[in-house]
Amino acid sequence: MELWSRLWAEGNRAAGLELAKHLEHNERDISAAEEITRSLLASAGGDEKSSIEHRLERLRRKLEKKQTVVVKKALALRPAPCPTT
């Protein structure tokens, strides 16, 4: 990961893509993977752009799902309202 990070910082797009994949699948850091993927998309063209857009959509879906789970867990932990009778 250090090598990919260093190469990405130097502008290596292939390293950025591999770093994003590693963050997504191994580190489970979807937000960081999305950030790198957005950067890649900003300067992508042709077939690469289509592939990166597809990756970004998948990351967004994962983030939305993760946020939904967090909200559901928070609601489950919330104390029940006191009955008013």
Secondary structure, 3 states (H helix, E strand, C coil): CHHHHHHHHCCCHHHHHHHHHHHHHHHCCHHHHHHHHHHHHHCCCHHHHHHHHHHHHHHHHHHHHHHHHHHHHHHHHCCCCCCCC
